[in-house]
């Protein structure tokens, strides 16, 4: 099976500071993977490298057909059109309705046919159980509903990979469980999901593969053992 993500011998830096060294992992279609580790161990830096916020300066990296090592700044928007990204703080446009938030993303990523746009909005809102709330403003929704809108936005362009950065961090336990189940169900339809989280209780409900950031390394639970290197200064 051809991997969606392939990272090989990659070192991740913030400015000139080495955050993670010798990073190696693949992500295949339909995988649901937790990205874990203490605050400051590099989880966000790894995600930012995957969606082009931090440049990859050595090693090798590929997401779909994009070579992260050769990625130019002008190519980053095209990379992100092939990803779904879900943030802890939702990042919705507060002056626009749910549907208008989705329309904004669709126009920015090349959608033009209004009827096709309408049909796709209806489809993704139904998928996240918000089919009747397209006219609502973000402030009229609960935190869980806002995160469902963010997930709908991530699904708009039918990506093979969704990156979720602490998507339940601002939510109560019951709502967090519902969001996790939604993401897990999405992965069962064939999309890969990489989800950063601190919530080990939540993880126990859907046991799965983990990538653990620890002492400057990324340890893949698929690998039985990993050689240790001296710890690096913790930076995220």
BAPA-933563 format. One record per residue (C-alpha): residue number from 1; residue in three letters; x, y, z. Coordinates in steps of 0.05 Angstrom, whole numbers, m for minus. Example, Ala and Ser with C-alpha at 12.3 -4.5 7.8 and 13.67 -1.06 7.14 Angstrom:
! BAPA-933563
<k=1&r=ALA&X=246&Y=m90&Z=156>
<k=2&r=SER&X=273&Y=m21&Z=143>
***
This chain:
! BAPA-933563
<k=1&r=UNK&X=0&Y=0&Z=0>
<k=2&r=UNK&X=28&Y=68&Z=m19>
<k=3&r=UNK&X=33&Y=113&Z=42>
<k=4&r=UNK&X=m2&Y=180&Z=45>
<k=5&r=UNK&X=54&Y=208&Z=88>
<k=6&r=UNK&X=127&Y=186&Z=88>
<k=7&r=UNK&X=178&Y=220&Z=133>
<k=8&r=UNK&X=250&Y=194&Z=131>
<k=9&r=UNK&X=310&Y=215&Z=173>
<k=10&r=UNK&X=281&Y=284&Z=184>
<k=11&r=UNK&X=307&Y=336&Z=234>
<k=12&r=UNK&X=257&Y=390&Z=254>
<k=13&r=UNK&X=281&Y=458&Z=274>
<k=14&r=UNK&X=251&Y=522&Z=301>
<k=15&r=UNK&X=299&Y=575&Z=275>
<k=16&r=UNK&X=366&Y=541&Z=288>
<k=17&r=UNK&X=343&Y=501&Z=348>
<k=18&r=UNK&X=336&Y=426&Z=337>
<k=19&r=UNK&X=269&Y=404&Z=365>
<k=20&r=UNK&X=262&Y=332&Z=338>
<k=21&r=UNK&X=317&Y=290&Z=307>
<k=22&r=UNK&X=317&Y=230&Z=260>
<k=23&r=UNK&X=242&Y=228&Z=251>
<k=24&r=UNK&X=216&Y=167&Z=212>
<k=25&r=UNK&X=145&Y=145&Z=201>
<k=26&r=UNK&X=94&Y=129&Z=147>
<k=27&r=UNK&X=18&Y=139&Z=149>
<k=28&r=UNK&X=m27&Y=97&Z=107>
<k=29&r=UNK&X=m98&Y=107&Z=82>
<k=30&r=UNK&X=m150&Y=97&Z=136>
<k=31&r=UNK&X=m102&Y=98&Z=195>
<k=32&r=UNK&X=m122&Y=134&Z=260>
<k=33&r=UNK&X=m59&Y=154&Z=297>
<k=34&r=UNK&X=m49&Y=192&Z=362>
<k=35&r=UNK&X=8&Y=242&Z=367>
<k=36&r=UNK&X=26&Y=245&Z=441>
<k=37&r=UNK&X=78&Y=273&Z=488>
<k=38&r=UNK&X=86&Y=324&Z=543>
<k=39&r=UNK&X=78&Y=398&Z=529>
<k=40&r=UNK&X=141&Y=425&Z=497>
<k=41&r=UNK&X=164&Y=360&Z=465>
<k=42&r=UNK&X=151&Y=380&Z=393>
<k=43&r=UNK&X=81&Y=356&Z=374>
<k=44&r=UNK&X=59&Y=422&Z=346>
<k=45&r=UNK&X=126&Y=431&Z=310>
<k=46&r=UNK&X=116&Y=364&Z=276>
<k=47&r=UNK&X=46&Y=382&Z=254>
<k=48&r=UNK&X=70&Y=450&Z=229>
<k=49&r=UNK&X=123&Y=415&Z=187>
<k=50&r=UNK&X=70&Y=370&Z=156>
<k=51&r=UNK&X=26&Y=428&Z=135>
<k=52&r=UNK&X=83&Y=472&Z=112>
<k=53&r=UNK&X=86&Y=523&Z=168>
<k=54&r=UNK&X=157&Y=501&Z=186>
<k=55&r=UNK&X=205&Y=486&Z=128>
<k=56&r=UNK&X=236&Y=417&Z=123>
<k=57&r=UNK&X=311&Y=430&Z=114>
<k=58&r=UNK&X=340&Y=360&Z=117>
<k=59&r=UNK&X=318&Y=288&Z=112>
<k=60&r=UNK&X=260&Y=269&Z=67>
<k=61&r=UNK&X=185&Y=281&Z=71>
<k=62&r=UNK&X=126&Y=270&Z=26>
<k=63&r=UNK&X=51&Y=282&Z=33>
<k=64&r=UNK&X=14&Y=255&Z=m27>
<k=65&r=UNK&X=51&Y=283&Z=m87>
<k=66&r=UNK&X=83&Y=340&Z=m48>
<k=67&r=UNK&X=157&Y=336&Z=m32>
<k=68&r=UNK&X=163&Y=374&Z=35>
<k=69&r=UNK&X=238&Y=382&Z=27>
<k=70&r=UNK&X=229&Y=419&Z=m40>
<k=71&r=UNK&X=165&Y=455&Z=m20>
<k=72&r=UNK&X=165&Y=529&Z=m38>
<k=73&r=UNK&X=126&Y=581&Z=1>
<k=74&r=UNK&X=80&Y=593&Z=m59>
<k=75&r=UNK&X=63&Y=518&Z=m60>
<k=76&r=UNK&X=40&Y=516&Z=13>
<k=77&r=UNK&X=m33&Y=536&Z=m2>
<k=78&r=UNK&X=m37&Y=479&Z=m53>
<k=79&r=UNK&X=m9&Y=430&Z=m2>
<k=80&r=UNK&X=m62&Y=452&Z=48>
<k=81&r=UNK&X=m118&Y=443&Z=m2>
<k=82&r=UNK&X=m100&Y=369&Z=0>
<k=83&r=UNK&X=m103&Y=366&Z=76>
<k=84&r=UNK&X=m156&Y=377&Z=128>
<k=85&r=UNK&X=m132&Y=415&Z=189>
<k=86&r=UNK&X=m172&Y=419&Z=254>
<k=87&r=UNK&X=m148&Y=466&Z=310>
<k=88&r=UNK&X=m162&Y=467&Z=384>
<k=89&r=UNK&X=m192&Y=537&Z=381>
<k=90&r=UNK&X=m236&Y=523&Z=319>
<k=91&r=UNK&X=m212&Y=584&Z=280>
<k=92&r=UNK&X=m280&Y=599&Z=250>
<k=93&r=UNK&X=m297&Y=667&Z=219>
<k=94&r=UNK&X=m341&Y=696&Z=273>
<k=95&r=UNK&X=m377&Y=746&Z=228>
<k=96&r=UNK&X=m402&Y=692&Z=179>
<k=97&r=UNK&X=m452&Y=636&Z=184>
<k=98&r=UNK&X=m432&Y=563&Z=186>
<k=99&r=UNK&X=m447&Y=556&Z=111>
<k=100&r=UNK&X=m409&Y=621&Z=95>
<k=101&r=UNK&X=m348&Y=594&Z=133>
<k=102&r=UNK&X=m349&Y=534&Z=87>
<k=103&r=UNK&X=m361&Y=576&Z=25>
<k=104&r=UNK&X=m300&Y=619&Z=43>
<k=105&r=UNK&X=m256&Y=557&Z=43>
<k=106&r=UNK&X=m287&Y=531&Z=m21>
<k=107&r=UNK&X=m276&Y=595&Z=m60>
<k=108&r=UNK&X=m204&Y=599&Z=m34>
<k=109&r=UNK&X=m191&Y=528&Z=m60>
<k=110&r=UNK&X=m220&Y=538&Z=m129>
<k=111&r=UNK&X=m294&Y=519&Z=m125>
<k=112&r=UNK&X=m337&Y=558&Z=m173>
<k=113&r=UNK&X=m402&Y=520&Z=m188>
<k=114&r=UNK&X=m453&Y=546&Z=m137>
<k=115&r=UNK&X=m498&Y=485&Z=m142>
<k=116&r=UNK&X=m440&Y=437&Z=m130>
<k=117&r=UNK&X=m418&Y=481&Z=m72>
<k=118&r=UNK&X=m487&Y=479&Z=m41>
<k=119&r=UNK&X=m491&Y=403&Z=m49>
<k=120&r=UNK&X=m422&Y=393&Z=m18>
<k=121&r=UNK&X=m438&Y=438&Z=42>
<k=122&r=UNK&X=m502&Y=398&Z=54>
<k=123&r=UNK&X=m462&Y=333&Z=50>
<k=124&r=UNK&X=m407&Y=351&Z=99>
<k=125&r=UNK&X=m455&Y=384&Z=149>
<k=126&r=UNK&X=m497&Y=320&Z=148>
<k=127&r=UNK&X=m434&Y=280&Z=160>
<k=128&r=UNK&X=m419&Y=320&Z=224>
<k=129&r=UNK&X=m493&Y=320&Z=245>
<k=130&r=UNK&X=m504&Y=395&Z=234>
<k=131&r=UNK&X=m548&Y=389&Z=173>
<k=132&r=UNK&X=m599&Y=440&Z=199>
<k=133&r=UNK&X=m549&Y=492&Z=225>
<k=134&r=UNK&X=m517&Y=521&Z=163>
<k=135&r=UNK&X=m551&Y=588&Z=176>
<k=136&r=UNK&X=m526&Y=594&Z=248>
<k=137&r=UNK&X=m471&Y=641&Z=270>
<k=138&r=UNK&X=m412&Y=610&Z=307>
<k=139&r=UNK&X=m431&Y=645&Z=372>
<k=140&r=UNK&X=m499&Y=611&Z=370>
<k=141&r=UNK&X=m466&Y=542&Z=373>
<k=142&r=UNK&X=m436&Y=503&Z=431>
<k=143&r=UNK&X=m362&Y=488&Z=432>
<k=144&r=UNK&X=m374&Y=418&Z=407>
<k=145&r=UNK&X=m417&Y=443&Z=350>
<k=146&r=UNK&X=m363&Y=494&Z=331>
<k=147&r=UNK&X=m312&Y=438&Z=329>
<k=148&r=UNK&X=m359&Y=398&Z=284>
<k=149&r=UNK&X=m361&Y=457&Z=237>
<k=150&r=UNK&X=m285&Y=457&Z=237>
<k=151&r=UNK&X=m285&Y=383&Z=220>
<k=152&r=UNK&X=m336&Y=396&Z=164>
<k=153&r=UNK&X=m289&Y=450&Z=137>
<k=154&r=UNK&X=m231&Y=400&Z=139>
<k=155&r=UNK&X=m273&Y=351&Z=98>
<k=156&r=UNK&X=m294&Y=400&Z=44>
<k=157&r=UNK&X=m241&Y=381&Z=m6>
<k=158&r=UNK&X=m245&Y=306&Z=9>
<k=159&r=UNK&X=m173&Y=300&Z=35>
<k=160&r=UNK&X=m136&Y=235&Z=45>
<k=161&r=UNK&X=m106&Y=263&Z=110>
<k=162&r=UNK&X=m133&Y=303&Z=168>
<k=163&r=UNK&X=m86&Y=335&Z=219>
<k=164&r=UNK&X=m121&Y=350&Z=285>
<k=165&r=UNK&X=m83&Y=391&Z=336>
<k=166&r=UNK&X=m114&Y=380&Z=405>
<k=167&r=UNK&X=m185&Y=381&Z=376>
<k=168&r=UNK&X=m217&Y=364&Z=443>
<k=169&r=UNK&X=m173&Y=409&Z=486>
<k=170&r=UNK&X=m228&Y=461&Z=499>
<k=171&r=UNK&X=m286&Y=413&Z=507>
<k=172&r=UNK&X=m319&Y=377&Z=565>
<k=173&r=UNK&X=m309&Y=301&Z=571>
<k=174&r=UNK&X=m375&Y=280&Z=540>
<k=175&r=UNK&X=m367&Y=327&Z=481>
<k=176&r=UNK&X=m294&Y=306&Z=473>
<k=177&r=UNK&X=m317&Y=233&Z=468>
<k=178&r=UNK&X=m367&Y=251&Z=414>
<k=179&r=UNK&X=m314&Y=289&Z=373>
<k=180&r=UNK&X=m265&Y=232&Z=379>
<k=181&r=UNK&X=m318&Y=182&Z=356>
<k=182&r=UNK&X=m334&Y=227&Z=297>
<k=183&r=UNK&X=m260&Y=231&Z=277>
<k=184&r=UNK&X=m252&Y=156&Z=286>
<k=185&r=UNK&X=m313&Y=142&Z=242>
<k=186&r=UNK&X=m284&Y=188&Z=189>
<k=187&r=UNK&X=m220&Y=147&Z=189>
<k=188&r=UNK&X=m262&Y=84&Z=178>
<k=189&r=UNK&X=m284&Y=114&Z=111>
<k=190&r=UNK&X=m212&Y=113&Z=87>
<k=191&r=UNK&X=m182&Y=179&Z=109>
<k=192&r=UNK&X=m120&Y=179&Z=152>
<k=193&r=UNK&X=m122&Y=220&Z=216>
<k=194&r=UNK&X=m64&Y=244&Z=258>
<k=195&r=UNK&X=m91&Y=272&Z=323>
<k=196&r=UNK&X=m48&Y=308&Z=375>
<k=197&r=UNK&X=m76&Y=299&Z=445>
<k=198&r=UNK&X=m59&Y=300&Z=519>
<k=199&r=UNK&X=m122&Y=262&Z=538>
<k=200&r=UNK&X=m99&Y=191&Z=554>
<k=201&r=UNK&X=m168&Y=173&Z=583>
<k=202&r=UNK&X=m200&Y=190&Z=517>
<k=203&r=UNK&X=m148&Y=151&Z=479>
<k=204&r=UNK&X=m164&Y=88&Z=518>
<k=205&r=UNK&X=m233&Y=86&Z=486>
<k=206&r=UNK&X=m204&Y=78&Z=417>
<k=207&r=UNK&X=m137&Y=43&Z=426>
<k=208&r=UNK&X=m93&Y=54&Z=366>
<k=209&r=UNK&X=m23&Y=68&Z=340>
<k=210&r=UNK&X=15&Y=125&Z=372>
<k=211&r=UNK&X=72&Y=171&Z=353>
<k=212&r=UNK&X=103&Y=195&Z=418>
<k=213&r=UNK&X=148&Y=256&Z=422>
<k=214&r=UNK&X=198&Y=246&Z=477>
<k=215&r=UNK&X=269&Y=272&Z=490>
<k=216&r=UNK&X=277&Y=299&Z=420>
<k=217&r=UNK&X=253&Y=236&Z=385>
<k=218&r=UNK&X=189&Y=209&Z=354>
<k=219&r=UNK&X=175&Y=138&Z=378>
<k=220&r=UNK&X=127&Y=98&Z=335>
<k=221&r=UNK&X=87&Y=46&Z=373>
<k=222&r=UNK&X=93&Y=0&Z=312>
<k=223&r=UNK&X=167&Y=m6&Z=326>
<k=224&r=UNK&X=183&Y=m49&Z=385>
<k=225&r=UNK&X=245&Y=m10&Z=407>
<k=226&r=UNK&X=279&Y=55&Z=388>
<k=227&r=UNK&X=351&Y=75&Z=403>
<k=228&r=UNK&X=355&Y=133&Z=450>
<k=229&r=UNK&X=395&Y=196&Z=441>
<k=230&r=UNK&X=414&Y=249&Z=492>
<k=231&r=UNK&X=352&Y=292&Z=507>
<k=232&r=UNK&X=345&Y=359&Z=472>
<k=233&r=UNK&X=320&Y=423&Z=502>
<k=234&r=UNK&X=243&Y=418&Z=501>
<k=235&r=UNK&X=212&Y=467&Z=454>
<k=236&r=UNK&X=145&Y=466&Z=418>
***
